[in-house]
Amino acid sequence: MKKDSKIVRFCVSLPENLLNKLDEKTLKRGYTSRSEFVRDMIRELIVEEKWEKGEEVIGVLVIIYDHHKHGLTEKMLEVQHSEFAHILCTTHVHLDHDSCLETIIIKGKPEEIETTAIKIGGLSGVKFAKLVKTAYI
């Protein structure tokens, strides 16, 4: 939320069973109030809409791969350098003797980010790949 944004209160009417489910989710996810939980749900919908509209967005690709797979690192870098999406940052962690975890933060149009994620995730030696979608709000 912008620093200068004014908080506005409004009333919402819900059936009691839906309110009970909202309260359960609020507590289960560790929110201190319904308002914080509802604000996050609205933000999530805004992010989804930006991805659907094809606006510039951010993706975080999380991958786990076989460190010993010959040529895999070079192929991952080749994909990162050849796509239209802009790689902002990568983080590399050694999980054990055989496995590494990387996060790749990607900025661009949704289709560019998804193409990059699919190409990297589909490489031989990649054990796990998941794209987390986000955007500026």
N, CA, C and O atoms as CSV, one atom per row, in Angstrom:
chain,resi,resn,atom,element,x,y,z
A,1,MET,N,N,0.837,-1.173,0.000
A,1,MET,CA,C,0.000,0.000,0.000
A,1,MET,C,C,0.884,1.238,0.000
A,1,MET,O,O,1.893,1.291,0.703
A,2,LYS,N,N,0.500,2.227,-0.790
A,2,LYS,CA,C,1.276,3.456,-0.844
A,2,LYS,C,C,1.231,4.161,0.504
A,2,LYS,O,O,0.238,4.093,1.229
A,3,LYS,N,N,2.325,4.838,0.823
A,3,LYS,CA,C,2.433,5.535,2.094
A,3,LYS,C,C,1.309,6.533,2.312
A,3,LYS,O,O,0.792,6.664,3.422
A,4,ASP,N,N,0.932,7.241,1.247
A,4,ASP,CA,C,-0.074,8.277,1.385
A,4,ASP,C,C,-1.504,7.768,1.191
A,4,ASP,O,O,-2.439,8.568,1.153
A,5,SER,N,N,-1.691,6.439,1.067
A,5,SER,CA,C,-3.028,5.884,0.902
A,5,SER,C,C,-3.809,5.999,2.198
A,5,SER,O,O,-3.322,5.664,3.278
A,6,LYS,N,N,-5.013,6.472,2.061
A,6,LYS,CA,C,-5.898,6.649,3.204
A,6,LYS,C,C,-6.683,5.360,3.414
A,6,LYS,O,O,-7.176,4.771,2.452
A,7,ILE,N,N,-6.800,4.925,4.641
A,7,ILE,CA,C,-7.586,3.734,4.963
A,7,ILE,C,C,-9.057,4.136,4.992
A,7,ILE,O,O,-9.441,5.099,5.656
A,8,VAL,N,N,-9.871,3.378,4.258
A,8,VAL,CA,C,-11.300,3.637,4.202
A,8,VAL,C,C,-12.021,2.403,4.735
A,8,VAL,O,O,-11.714,1.280,4.334
A,9,ARG,N,N,-12.943,2.602,5.605
A,9,ARG,CA,C,-13.738,1.494,6.144
A,9,ARG,C,C,-15.002,1.338,5.309
A,9,ARG,O,O,-15.607,2.323,4.885
A,10,PHE,N,N,-15.390,0.095,5.083
A,10,PHE,CA,C,-16.649,-0.178,4.404
A,10,PHE,C,C,-17.254,-1.438,5.011
A,10,PHE,O,O,-16.557,-2.214,5.665
A,11,CYS,N,N,-18.518,-1.633,4.800
A,11,CYS,CA,C,-19.242,-2.750,5.402
A,11,CYS,C,C,-19.487,-3.819,4.338
A,11,CYS,O,O,-19.785,-3.507,3.186
A,12,VAL,N,N,-19.358,-5.068,4.737
A,12,VAL,CA,C,-19.641,-6.197,3.858
A,12,VAL,C,C,-20.599,-7.128,4.581
A,12,VAL,O,O,-20.394,-7.453,5.750
A,13,SER,N,N,-21.630,-7.552,3.896
A,13,SER,CA,C,-22.591,-8.496,4.477
A,13,SER,C,C,-22.301,-9.882,3.929
A,13,SER,O,O,-22.144,-10.069,2.723
A,14,LEU,N,N,-22.232,-10.852,4.836
A,14,LEU,CA,C,-21.953,-12.236,4.449
A,14,LEU,C,C,-22.891,-13.177,5.179
A,14,LEU,O,O,-23.318,-12.886,6.297
A,15,PRO,N,N,-23.217,-14.309,4.558
A,15,PRO,CA,C,-23.930,-15.344,5.303
A,15,PRO,C,C,-23.029,-15.823,6.451
A,15,PRO,O,O,-21.805,-15.828,6.320
A,16,GLU,N,N,-23.620,-16.213,7.541
A,16,GLU,CA,C,-22.848,-16.592,8.725
A,16,GLU,C,C,-21.851,-17.716,8.446
A,16,GLU,O,O,-20.722,-17.680,8.936
A,17,ASN,N,N,-22.263,-18.711,7.661
A,17,ASN,CA,C,-21.335,-19.829,7.380
A,17,ASN,C,C,-20.113,-19.351,6.579
A,17,ASN,O,O,-19.011,-19.866,6.770
A,18,LEU,N,N,-20.304,-18.375,5.690
A,18,LEU,CA,C,-19.175,-17.843,4.929
A,18,LEU,C,C,-18.261,-17.005,5.823
A,18,LEU,O,O,-17.039,-17.049,5.684
A,19,LEU,N,N,-18.852,-16.252,6.728
A,19,LEU,CA,C,-18.065,-15.482,7.694
A,19,LEU,C,C,-17.246,-16.422,8.582
A,19,LEU,O,O,-16.089,-16.133,8.888
A,20,ASN,N,N,-17.836,-17.536,8.994
A,20,ASN,CA,C,-17.107,-18.515,9.813
A,20,ASN,C,C,-15.914,-19.088,9.048
A,20,ASN,O,O,-14.839,-19.282,9.615
A,21,LYS,N,N,-16.114,-19.358,7.760
A,21,LYS,CA,C,-15.001,-19.862,6.946
A,21,LYS,C,C,-13.918,-18.799,6.783
A,21,LYS,O,O,-12.727,-19.109,6.815
A,22,LEU,N,N,-14.333,-17.545,6.607
A,22,LEU,CA,C,-13.375,-16.450,6.523
A,22,LEU,C,C,-12.547,-16.365,7.804
A,22,LEU,O,O,-11.326,-16.219,7.749
A,23,ASP,N,N,-13.201,-16.454,8.938
A,23,ASP,CA,C,-12.496,-16.403,10.221
A,23,ASP,C,C,-11.531,-17.580,10.381
A,23,ASP,O,O,-10.418,-17.407,10.878
A,24,GLU,N,N,-11.954,-18.772,9.964
A,24,GLU,CA,C,-11.075,-19.952,10.033
A,24,GLU,C,C,-9.824,-19.737,9.194
A,24,GLU,O,O,-8.709,-19.982,9.654
A,25,LYS,N,N,-10.017,-19.275,7.957
A,25,LYS,CA,C,-8.872,-19.031,7.061
A,25,LYS,C,C,-7.971,-17.929,7.609
A,25,LYS,O,O,-6.746,-18.021,7.533
A,26,THR,N,N,-8.581,-16.899,8.153
A,26,THR,CA,C,-7.810,-15.785,8.716
A,26,THR,C,C,-6.887,-16.287,9.823
A,26,THR,O,O,-5.704,-15.948,9.854
A,27,LEU,N,N,-7.429,-17.089,10.722
A,27,LEU,CA,C,-6.627,-17.636,11.824
A,27,LEU,C,C,-5.595,-18.645,11.328
A,27,LEU,O,O,-4.433,-18.612,11.734
A,28,LYS,N,N,-6.033,-19.540,10.448
A,28,LYS,CA,C,-5.150,-20.598,9.946
A,28,LYS,C,C,-3.924,-20.027,9.236
A,28,LYS,O,O,-2.834,-20.593,9.327
A,29,ARG,N,N,-4.096,-18.917,8.537
A,29,ARG,CA,C,-2.994,-18.308,7.799
A,29,ARG,C,C,-2.213,-17.285,8.620
A,29,ARG,O,O,-1.279,-16.658,8.120
A,30,GLY,N,N,-2.608,-17.121,9.898
A,30,GLY,CA,C,-1.835,-16.281,10.805
A,30,GLY,C,C,-2.093,-14.789,10.700
A,30,GLY,O,O,-1.297,-13.990,11.194
A,31,TYR,N,N,-3.174,-14.403,10.073
A,31,TYR,CA,C,-3.500,-12.980,9.992
A,31,TYR,C,C,-4.016,-12.488,11.339
A,31,TYR,O,O,-4.638,-13.238,12.091
A,32,THR,N,N,-3.753,-11.226,11.631
A,32,THR,CA,C,-4.216,-10.648,12.894
A,32,THR,C,C,-5.617,-10.073,12.771
A,32,THR,O,O,-6.258,-9.771,13.777
A,33,SER,N,N,-6.100,-9.918,11.526
A,33,SER,CA,C,-7.442,-9.377,11.349
A,33,SER,C,C,-8.033,-9.847,10.021
A,33,SER,O,O,-7.311,-10.248,9.109
A,34,ARG,N,N,-9.348,-9.789,9.935
A,34,ARG,CA,C,-10.036,-10.078,8.682
A,34,ARG,C,C,-9.600,-9.096,7.604
A,34,ARG,O,O,-9.433,-9.468,6.443
A,35,SER,N,N,-9.416,-7.840,7.997
A,35,SER,CA,C,-9.054,-6.800,7.033
A,35,SER,C,C,-7.757,-7.137,6.308
A,35,SER,O,O,-7.674,-6.998,5.088
A,36,GLU,N,N,-6.748,-7.578,7.048
A,36,GLU,CA,C,-5.465,-7.939,6.421
A,36,GLU,C,C,-5.641,-9.100,5.459
A,36,GLU,O,O,-5.055,-9.106,4.376
A,37,PHE,N,N,-6.440,-10.077,5.847
A,37,PHE,CA,C,-6.680,-11.229,4.991
A,37,PHE,C,C,-7.417,-10.810,3.718
A,37,PHE,O,O,-7.047,-11.237,2.625
A,38,VAL,N,N,-8.441,-9.992,3.847
A,38,VAL,CA,C,-9.205,-9.532,2.690
A,38,VAL,C,C,-8.332,-8.672,1.778
A,38,VAL,O,O,-8.415,-8.801,0.557
A,39,ARG,N,N,-7.498,-7.799,2.343
A,39,ARG,CA,C,-6.588,-6.988,1.523
A,39,ARG,C,C,-5.676,-7.882,0.685
A,39,ARG,O,O,-5.457,-7.609,-0.496
A,40,ASP,N,N,-5.143,-8.947,1.287
A,40,ASP,CA,C,-4.271,-9.859,0.539
A,40,ASP,C,C,-5.027,-10.607,-0.558
A,40,ASP,O,O,-4.487,-10.833,-1.641
A,41,MET,N,N,-6.277,-10.991,-0.281
A,41,MET,CA,C,-7.068,-11.658,-1.320
A,41,MET,C,C,-7.311,-10.712,-2.497
A,41,MET,O,O,-7.252,-11.135,-3.652
A,42,ILE,N,N,-7.581,-9.444,-2.216
A,42,ILE,CA,C,-7.791,-8.462,-3.286
A,42,ILE,C,C,-6.508,-8.270,-4.084
A,42,ILE,O,O,-6.541,-8.224,-5.314
A,43,ARG,N,N,-5.378,-8.158,-3.391
A,43,ARG,CA,C,-4.090,-8.016,-4.093
A,43,ARG,C,C,-3.830,-9.211,-5.002
A,43,ARG,O,O,-3.350,-9.053,-6.125
A,44,GLU,N,N,-4.148,-10.401,-4.515
A,44,GLU,CA,C,-3.944,-11.613,-5.311
A,44,GLU,C,C,-4.794,-11.572,-6.581
A,44,GLU,O,O,-4.328,-11.965,-7.650
A,45,LEU,N,N,-6.021,-11.106,-6.473
A,45,LEU,CA,C,-6.877,-10.981,-7.655
A,45,LEU,C,C,-6.327,-9.956,-8.644
A,45,LEU,O,O,-6.406,-10.158,-9.856
A,46,ILE,N,N,-5.774,-8.862,-8.135
A,46,ILE,CA,C,-5.184,-7.842,-9.003
A,46,ILE,C,C,-3.986,-8.411,-9.757
A,46,ILE,O,O,-3.819,-8.150,-10.949
A,47,VAL,N,N,-3.153,-9.188,-9.065
A,47,VAL,CA,C,-2.006,-9.826,-9.721
A,47,VAL,C,C,-2.489,-10.770,-10.816
A,47,VAL,O,O,-1.966,-10.741,-11.930
A,48,GLU,N,N,-3.478,-11.604,-10.514
A,48,GLU,CA,C,-4.016,-12.528,-11.519
A,48,GLU,C,C,-4.530,-11.774,-12.736
A,48,GLU,O,O,-4.313,-12.197,-13.872
A,49,GLU,N,N,-5.211,-10.656,-12.500
A,49,GLU,CA,C,-5.746,-9.859,-13.599
A,49,GLU,C,C,-4.630,-9.285,-14.476
A,49,GLU,O,O,-4.752,-9.276,-15.701
A,50,LYS,N,N,-3.540,-8.806,-13.855
A,50,LYS,CA,C,-2.411,-8.282,-14.624
A,50,LYS,C,C,-1.814,-9.373,-15.509
A,50,LYS,O,O,-1.449,-9.110,-16.655
A,51,TRP,N,N,-1.712,-10.596,-14.987
A,51,TRP,CA,C,-1.191,-11.709,-15.783
A,51,TRP,C,C,-2.148,-12.020,-16.931
A,51,TRP,O,O,-1.705,-12.263,-18.054
A,52,GLU,N,N,-3.453,-12.015,-16.662
A,52,GLU,CA,C,-4.434,-12.313,-17.704
A,52,GLU,C,C,-4.445,-11.247,-18.801
A,52,GLU,O,O,-4.636,-11.570,-19.973
A,53,LYS,N,N,-4.242,-9.980,-18.429
A,53,LYS,CA,C,-4.266,-8.877,-19.389
A,53,LYS,C,C,-2.972,-8.754,-20.181
A,53,LYS,O,O,-2.921,-8.024,-21.172
A,54,GLY,N,N,-1.932,-9.455,-19.760
A,54,GLY,CA,C,-0.666,-9.397,-20.482
A,54,GLY,C,C,0.190,-8.192,-20.129
A,54,GLY,O,O,1.074,-7.809,-20.895
A,55,GLU,N,N,-0.068,-7.594,-18.972
A,55,GLU,CA,C,0.734,-6.455,-18.534
A,55,GLU,C,C,2.112,-6.929,-18.076
A,55,GLU,O,O,2.332,-8.126,-17.891
A,56,GLU,N,N,3.044,-5.982,-17.894
A,56,GLU,CA,C,4.359,-6.351,-17.380
A,56,GLU,C,C,4.202,-6.852,-15.944
A,56,GLU,O,O,3.570,-6.202,-15.111
A,57,VAL,N,N,4.781,-8.005,-15.676
A,57,VAL,CA,C,4.642,-8.661,-14.378
A,57,VAL,C,C,5.981,-9.225,-13.932
A,57,VAL,O,O,6.992,-9.084,-14.620
A,58,ILE,N,N,5.971,-9.860,-12.782
A,58,ILE,CA,C,7.168,-10.495,-12.226
A,58,ILE,C,C,6.851,-11.964,-11.960
A,58,ILE,O,O,5.765,-12.307,-11.492
A,59,GLY,N,N,7.816,-12.819,-12.266
A,59,GLY,CA,C,7.697,-14.231,-11.932
A,59,GLY,C,C,8.927,-14.672,-11.166
A,59,GLY,O,O,10.032,-14.184,-11.401
A,60,VAL,N,N,8.723,-15.594,-10.253
A,60,VAL,CA,C,9.842,-16.201,-9.534
A,60,VAL,C,C,9.808,-17.687,-9.859
A,60,VAL,O,O,8.898,-18.410,-9.453
A,61,LEU,N,N,10.813,-18.122,-10.597
A,61,LEU,CA,C,10.912,-19.530,-10.968
A,61,LEU,C,C,11.809,-20.225,-9.954
A,61,LEU,O,O,12.969,-19.854,-9.776
A,62,VAL,N,N,11.262,-21.231,-9.296
A,62,VAL,CA,C,12.012,-22.026,-8.325
A,62,VAL,C,C,12.297,-23.370,-8.976
A,62,VAL,O,O,11.382,-24.060,-9.425
A,63,ILE,N,N,13.568,-23.735,-9.021
A,63,ILE,CA,C,13.932,-25.031,-9.615
A,63,ILE,C,C,14.894,-25.777,-8.702
A,63,ILE,O,O,15.705,-25.182,-7.992
A,64,ILE,N,N,14.776,-27.081,-8.744
A,64,ILE,CA,C,15.755,-27.970,-8.118
A,64,ILE,C,C,16.271,-28.855,-9.242
A,64,ILE,O,O,15.496,-29.422,-10.012
A,65,TYR,N,N,17.573,-28.961,-9.323
A,65,TYR,CA,C,18.136,-29.735,-10.427
A,65,TYR,C,C,19.357,-30.540,-9.989
A,65,TYR,O,O,19.958,-30.297,-8.942
A,66,ASP,N,N,19.693,-31.507,-10.839
A,66,ASP,CA,C,20.844,-32.390,-10.615
A,66,ASP,C,C,22.119,-31.639,-10.976
A,66,ASP,O,O,22.360,-31.313,-12.138
A,67,HIS,N,N,22.907,-31.379,-9.982
A,67,HIS,CA,C,24.160,-30.639,-10.140
A,67,HIS,C,C,25.129,-31.347,-11.093
A,67,HIS,O,O,25.964,-30.703,-11.729
A,68,HIS,N,N,25.012,-32.654,-11.186
A,68,HIS,CA,C,25.965,-33.434,-11.988
A,68,HIS,C,C,25.519,-33.661,-13.436
A,68,HIS,O,O,26.258,-34.263,-14.215
A,69,LYS,N,N,24.326,-33.191,-13.807
A,69,LYS,CA,C,23.842,-33.393,-15.169
A,69,LYS,C,C,24.691,-32.557,-16.123
A,69,LYS,O,O,24.664,-31.326,-16.083
A,70,HIS,N,N,25.430,-33.230,-16.965
A,70,HIS,CA,C,26.379,-32.585,-17.873
A,70,HIS,C,C,25.675,-31.579,-18.792
A,70,HIS,O,O,24.707,-31.918,-19.473
A,71,GLY,N,N,26.170,-30.351,-18.800
A,71,GLY,CA,C,25.687,-29.323,-19.710
A,71,GLY,C,C,24.417,-28.611,-19.267
A,71,GLY,O,O,23.970,-27.681,-19.939
A,72,LEU,N,N,23.825,-29.025,-18.150
A,72,LEU,CA,C,22.548,-28.429,-17.729
A,72,LEU,C,C,22.688,-26.952,-17.372
A,72,LEU,O,O,21.871,-26.132,-17.789
A,73,THR,N,N,23.707,-26.615,-16.612
A,73,THR,CA,C,23.905,-25.219,-16.223
A,73,THR,C,C,24.043,-24.330,-17.453
A,73,THR,O,O,23.465,-23.245,-17.507
A,74,GLU,N,N,24.800,-24.785,-18.432
A,74,GLU,CA,C,24.986,-24.011,-19.649
A,74,GLU,C,C,23.663,-23.847,-20.401
A,74,GLU,O,O,23.381,-22.773,-20.931
A,75,LYS,N,N,22.850,-24.913,-20.447
A,75,LYS,CA,C,21.559,-24.835,-21.133
A,75,LYS,C,C,20.615,-23.869,-20.411
A,75,LYS,O,O,19.888,-23.114,-21.056
A,76,MET,N,N,20.626,-23.893,-19.074
A,76,MET,CA,C,19.777,-22.963,-18.317
A,76,MET,C,C,20.181,-21.519,-18.591
A,76,MET,O,O,19.332,-20.652,-18.796
A,77,LEU,N,N,21.481,-21.277,-18.593
A,77,LEU,CA,C,21.961,-19.917,-18.869
A,77,LEU,C,C,21.633,-19.494,-20.295
A,77,LEU,O,O,21.291,-18.337,-20.540
A,78,GLU,N,N,21.737,-20.426,-21.228
A,78,GLU,CA,C,21.414,-20.124,-22.621
A,78,GLU,C,C,19.951,-19.693,-22.753
A,78,GLU,O,O,19.650,-18.730,-23.457
A,79,VAL,N,N,19.043,-20.402,-22.078
A,79,VAL,CA,C,17.630,-20.031,-22.112
A,79,VAL,C,C,17.445,-18.643,-21.502
A,79,VAL,O,O,16.730,-17.808,-22.056
A,80,GLN,N,N,18.081,-18.400,-20.378
A,80,GLN,CA,C,17.931,-17.110,-19.701
A,80,GLN,C,C,18.414,-15.956,-20.575
A,80,GLN,O,O,17.835,-14.870,-20.547
A,81,HIS,N,N,19.454,-16.183,-21.337
A,81,HIS,CA,C,20.004,-15.118,-22.178
A,81,HIS,C,C,19.288,-14.979,-23.519
A,81,HIS,O,O,19.382,-13.934,-24.163
A,82,SER,N,N,18.573,-16.022,-23.946
A,82,SER,CA,C,17.966,-15.988,-25.275
A,82,SER,C,C,16.510,-15.542,-25.267
A,82,SER,O,O,15.962,-15.252,-26.330
A,83,GLU,N,N,15.881,-15.480,-24.136
A,83,GLU,CA,C,14.465,-15.122,-24.077
A,83,GLU,C,C,14.291,-13.608,-23.965
A,83,GLU,O,O,15.230,-12.875,-23.652
A,84,PHE,N,N,13.061,-13.162,-24.229
A,84,PHE,CA,C,12.757,-11.736,-24.187
A,84,PHE,C,C,12.483,-11.229,-22.779
A,84,PHE,O,O,12.562,-10.028,-22.521
A,85,ALA,N,N,12.162,-12.142,-21.869
A,85,ALA,CA,C,11.932,-11.740,-20.487
A,85,ALA,C,C,13.264,-11.309,-19.883
A,85,ALA,O,O,14.319,-11.817,-20.263
A,86,HIS,N,N,13.211,-10.393,-18.966
A,86,HIS,CA,C,14.413,-9.849,-18.348
A,86,HIS,C,C,14.684,-10.560,-17.023
A,86,HIS,O,O,13.864,-10.499,-16.108
A,87,ILE,N,N,15.821,-11.227,-16.919
A,87,ILE,CA,C,16.214,-11.889,-15.684
A,87,ILE,C,C,16.768,-10.818,-14.752
A,87,ILE,O,O,17.780,-10.186,-15.057
A,88,LEU,N,N,16.110,-10.616,-13.626
A,88,LEU,CA,C,16.542,-9.594,-12.670
A,88,LEU,C,C,17.610,-10.120,-11.724
A,88,LEU,O,O,18.545,-9.406,-11.364
A,89,CYS,N,N,17.457,-11.394,-11.323
A,89,CYS,CA,C,18.355,-11.925,-10.299
A,89,CYS,C,C,18.215,-13.442,-10.246
A,89,CYS,O,O,17.141,-13.986,-10.505
A,90,THR,N,N,19.299,-14.109,-9.912
A,90,THR,CA,C,19.235,-15.546,-9.623
A,90,THR,C,C,19.927,-15.796,-8.291
A,90,THR,O,O,20.876,-15.107,-7.918
A,91,THR,N,N,19.431,-16.789,-7.599
A,91,THR,CA,C,20.041,-17.215,-6.341
A,91,THR,C,C,20.287,-18.711,-6.449
A,91,THR,O,O,19.409,-19.463,-6.872
A,92,HIS,N,N,21.464,-19.130,-6.073
A,92,HIS,CA,C,21.876,-20.529,-6.197
A,92,HIS,C,C,22.227,-21.070,-4.818
A,92,HIS,O,O,23.010,-20.463,-4.086
A,93,VAL,N,N,21.642,-22.224,-4.464
A,93,VAL,CA,C,21.895,-22.840,-3.166
A,93,VAL,C,C,22.236,-24.312,-3.378
A,93,VAL,O,O,21.548,-25.003,-4.128
A,94,HIS,N,N,23.279,-24.791,-2.732
A,94,HIS,CA,C,23.645,-26.205,-2.780
A,94,HIS,C,C,22.862,-26.932,-1.692
A,94,HIS,O,O,23.075,-26.690,-0.504
A,95,LEU,N,N,21.955,-27.824,-2.097
A,95,LEU,CA,C,21.134,-28.549,-1.126
A,95,LEU,C,C,21.861,-29.748,-0.547
A,95,LEU,O,O,21.818,-29.999,0.658
A,96,ASP,N,N,22.523,-30.478,-1.418
A,96,ASP,CA,C,23.318,-31.621,-0.995
A,96,ASP,C,C,24.352,-31.893,-2.087
A,96,ASP,O,O,24.554,-31.055,-2.966
A,97,HIS,N,N,24.998,-33.038,-2.041
A,97,HIS,CA,C,26.047,-33.349,-3.014
A,97,HIS,C,C,25.535,-33.367,-4.450
A,97,HIS,O,O,26.282,-33.051,-5.376
A,98,ASP,N,N,24.267,-33.732,-4.645
A,98,ASP,CA,C,23.733,-33.902,-5.993
A,98,ASP,C,C,22.761,-32.816,-6.449
A,98,ASP,O,O,22.576,-32.619,-7.650
A,99,SER,N,N,22.148,-32.122,-5.520
A,99,SER,CA,C,21.045,-31.225,-5.874
A,99,SER,C,C,21.323,-29.770,-5.540
A,99,SER,O,O,21.902,-29.441,-4.505
A,100,CYS,N,N,20.886,-28.902,-6.464
A,100,CYS,CA,C,20.957,-27.452,-6.261
A,100,CYS,C,C,19.560,-26.877,-6.401
A,100,CYS,O,O,18.714,-27.417,-7.114
A,101,LEU,N,N,19.337,-25.780,-5.713
A,101,LEU,CA,C,18.093,-25.041,-5.814
A,101,LEU,C,C,18.432,-23.658,-6.355
A,101,LEU,O,O,19.382,-23.019,-5.902
A,102,GLU,N,N,17.643,-23.201,-7.331
A,102,GLU,CA,C,17.823,-21.847,-7.840
A,102,GLU,C,C,16.491,-21.145,-7.861
A,102,GLU,O,O,15.453,-21.748,-8.134
A,103,THR,N,N,16.535,-19.858,-7.568
A,103,THR,CA,C,15.395,-18.991,-7.812
A,103,THR,C,C,15.822,-18.020,-8.903
A,103,THR,O,O,16.918,-17.461,-8.870
A,104,ILE,N,N,14.948,-17.836,-9.850
A,104,ILE,CA,C,15.219,-16.938,-10.962
A,104,ILE,C,C,14.086,-15.917,-10.986
A,104,ILE,O,O,12.932,-16.281,-11.214
A,105,ILE,N,N,14.395,-14.668,-10.758
A,105,ILE,CA,C,13.388,-13.613,-10.746
A,105,ILE,C,C,13.348,-12.997,-12.140
A,105,ILE,O,O,14.357,-12.516,-12.656
A,106,ILE,N,N,12.153,-13.024,-12.737
A,106,ILE,CA,C,11.990,-12.668,-14.144
A,106,ILE,C,C,10.938,-11.570,-14.281
A,106,ILE,O,O,9.867,-11.647,-13.678
A,107,LYS,N,N,11.250,-10.551,-15.076
A,107,LYS,CA,C,10.324,-9.452,-15.325
A,107,LYS,C,C,9.999,-9.418,-16.809
A,107,LYS,O,O,10.892,-9.553,-17.645
A,108,GLY,N,N,8.738,-9.240,-17.138
A,108,GLY,CA,C,8.355,-9.150,-18.541
A,108,GLY,C,C,6.877,-9.398,-18.728
A,108,GLY,O,O,6.097,-9.341,-17.778
A,109,LYS,N,N,6.501,-9.676,-19.968
A,109,LYS,CA,C,5.120,-10.027,-20.292
A,109,LYS,C,C,4.869,-11.463,-19.826
A,109,LYS,O,O,5.786,-12.283,-19.844
A,110,PRO,N,N,3.641,-11.776,-19.411
A,110,PRO,CA,C,3.351,-13.122,-18.909
A,110,PRO,C,C,3.791,-14.255,-19.835
A,110,PRO,O,O,4.373,-15.242,-19.384
A,111,GLU,N,N,3.510,-14.109,-21.138
A,111,GLU,CA,C,3.864,-15.196,-22.060
A,111,GLU,C,C,5.376,-15.380,-22.164
A,111,GLU,O,O,5.848,-16.502,-22.349
A,112,GLU,N,N,6.136,-14.298,-22.048
A,112,GLU,CA,C,7.602,-14.393,-22.088
A,112,GLU,C,C,8.125,-15.109,-20.840
A,112,GLU,O,O,9.003,-15.967,-20.925
A,113,ILE,N,N,7.578,-14.747,-19.703
A,113,ILE,CA,C,7.994,-15.378,-18.442
A,113,ILE,C,C,7.620,-16.852,-18.444
A,113,ILE,O,O,8.426,-17.703,-18.068
A,114,GLU,N,N,6.393,-17.154,-18.869
A,114,GLU,CA,C,5.947,-18.554,-18.890
A,114,GLU,C,C,6.765,-19.394,-19.860
A,114,GLU,O,O,7.069,-20.552,-19.574
A,115,THR,N,N,7.123,-18.821,-21.007
A,115,THR,CA,C,7.957,-19.541,-21.977
A,115,THR,C,C,9.323,-19.852,-21.374
A,115,THR,O,O,9.831,-20.965,-21.512
A,116,THR,N,N,9.909,-18.872,-20.710
A,116,THR,CA,C,11.204,-19.082,-20.053
A,116,THR,C,C,11.093,-20.178,-19.008
A,116,THR,O,O,11.951,-21.058,-18.931
A,117,ALA,N,N,10.038,-20.129,-18.203
A,117,ALA,CA,C,9.843,-21.129,-17.145
A,117,ALA,C,C,9.662,-22.528,-17.727
A,117,ALA,O,O,10.213,-23.495,-17.202
A,118,ILE,N,N,8.900,-22.638,-18.796
A,118,ILE,CA,C,8.664,-23.946,-19.424
A,118,ILE,C,C,9.958,-24.501,-20.015
A,118,ILE,O,O,10.266,-25.682,-19.857
A,119,LYS,N,N,10.709,-23.641,-20.693
A,119,LYS,CA,C,11.961,-24.105,-21.313
A,119,LYS,C,C,12.961,-24.574,-20.261
A,119,LYS,O,O,13.609,-25.605,-20.443
A,120,ILE,N,N,13.094,-23.829,-19.161
A,120,ILE,CA,C,14.037,-24.236,-18.115
A,120,ILE,C,C,13.508,-25.456,-17.372
A,120,ILE,O,O,14.252,-26.403,-17.119
A,121,GLY,N,N,12.233,-25.434,-17.024
A,121,GLY,CA,C,11.640,-26.557,-16.292
A,121,GLY,C,C,11.663,-27.862,-17.054
A,121,GLY,O,O,11.690,-28.936,-16.453
A,122,GLY,N,N,11.653,-27.780,-18.372
A,122,GLY,CA,C,11.637,-28.978,-19.204
A,122,GLY,C,C,13.002,-29.556,-19.528
A,122,GLY,O,O,13.093,-30.596,-20.181
A,123,LEU,N,N,14.063,-28.899,-19.084
A,123,LEU,CA,C,15.407,-29.402,-19.368
A,123,LEU,C,C,15.683,-30.703,-18.612
A,123,LEU,O,O,15.271,-30.873,-17.465
A,124,SER,N,N,16.375,-31.595,-19.270
A,124,SER,CA,C,16.760,-32.860,-18.639
A,124,SER,C,C,17.688,-32.579,-17.463
A,124,SER,O,O,18.701,-31.896,-17.613
A,125,GLY,N,N,17.339,-33.105,-16.299
A,125,GLY,CA,C,18.121,-32.883,-15.092
A,125,GLY,C,C,17.418,-31.971,-14.097
A,125,GLY,O,O,17.787,-31.919,-12.924
A,126,VAL,N,N,16.392,-31.244,-14.574
A,126,VAL,CA,C,15.595,-30.421,-13.665
A,126,VAL,C,C,14.589,-31.351,-12.984
A,126,VAL,O,O,13.763,-31.985,-13.641
A,127,LYS,N,N,14.676,-31.419,-11.666
A,127,LYS,CA,C,13.833,-32.335,-10.888
A,127,LYS,C,C,12.504,-31.700,-10.488
A,127,LYS,O,O,11.507,-32.399,-10.308
A,128,PHE,N,N,12.492,-30.378,-10.349
A,128,PHE,CA,C,11.303,-29.661,-9.888
A,128,PHE,C,C,11.361,-28.244,-10.437
A,128,PHE,O,O,12.422,-27.619,-10.453
A,129,ALA,N,N,10.220,-27.740,-10.886
A,129,ALA,CA,C,10.143,-26.350,-11.337
A,129,ALA,C,C,8.755,-25.810,-11.014
A,129,ALA,O,O,7.745,-26.453,-11.299
A,130,LYS,N,N,8.721,-24.638,-10.424
A,130,LYS,CA,C,7.440,-23.992,-10.110
A,130,LYS,C,C,7.584,-22.498,-10.316
A,130,LYS,O,O,8.533,-21.875,-9.841
A,131,LEU,N,N,6.621,-21.934,-11.035
A,131,LEU,CA,C,6.597,-20.505,-11.289
A,131,LEU,C,C,5.600,-19.854,-10.341
A,131,LEU,O,O,4.428,-20.229,-10.300
A,132,VAL,N,N,6.074,-18.883,-9.588
A,132,VAL,CA,C,5.213,-18.094,-8.711
A,132,VAL,C,C,4.971,-16.761,-9.410
A,132,VAL,O,O,5.911,-16.067,-9.798
A,133,LYS,N,N,3.688,-16.415,-9.566
A,133,LYS,CA,C,3.313,-15.205,-10.288
A,133,LYS,C,C,3.067,-14.054,-9.323
A,133,LYS,O,O,2.393,-14.216,-8.306
A,134,THR,N,N,3.617,-12.901,-9.650
A,134,THR,CA,C,3.373,-11.696,-8.853
A,134,THR,C,C,3.436,-10.489,-9.777
A,134,THR,O,O,3.689,-10.635,-10.973
A,135,ALA,N,N,3.211,-9.317,-9.241
A,135,ALA,CA,C,3.227,-8.090,-10.045
A,135,ALA,C,C,3.294,-6.892,-9.115
A,135,ALA,O,O,3.031,-6.990,-7.917
A,136,TYR,N,N,3.653,-5.763,-9.700
A,136,TYR,CA,C,3.552,-4.514,-8.962
A,136,TYR,C,C,2.081,-4.192,-8.786
A,136,TYR,O,O,1.287,-4.374,-9.710
A,137,ILE,N,N,1.718,-3.722,-7.625
A,137,ILE,CA,C,0.306,-3.338,-7.387
A,137,ILE,C,C,0.271,-1.870,-7.024
A,137,ILE,O,O,-0.803,-1.319,-6.780
